[in-house]
């Protein structure tokens, strides 16, 4: 497989994971967390679980984007 094709695939998957996670948090978890019958700490727990995924996705997107620019 061509290295640019591989870098582009990594870049797209990383961006989809990052933006998809942010969209899930914003459009699903926040409205549920605002409900009075939701257990306290739901948003904080989901943020804590998503944070490592977001960090890795941003690093992969940045590294693959940097590679594609310089290749």
Residue pairs with C-beta under 8 A, 6 or more apart in sequence:
3 71
4 68
4 71
7 64
7 67
7 68
7 71
8 64
8 68
10 60
10 64
11 60
11 61
11 64
11 65
11 68
13 60
14 56
14 57
14 58
14 60
14 61
14 64
15 57
15 61
17 53
17 57
18 54
18 57
18 58
18 61
21 50
21 53
21 54
21 57
22 54
25 43
25 46
25 47
25 50
29 42
29 43
29 46
30 43
32 38
32 42
33 42
33 43
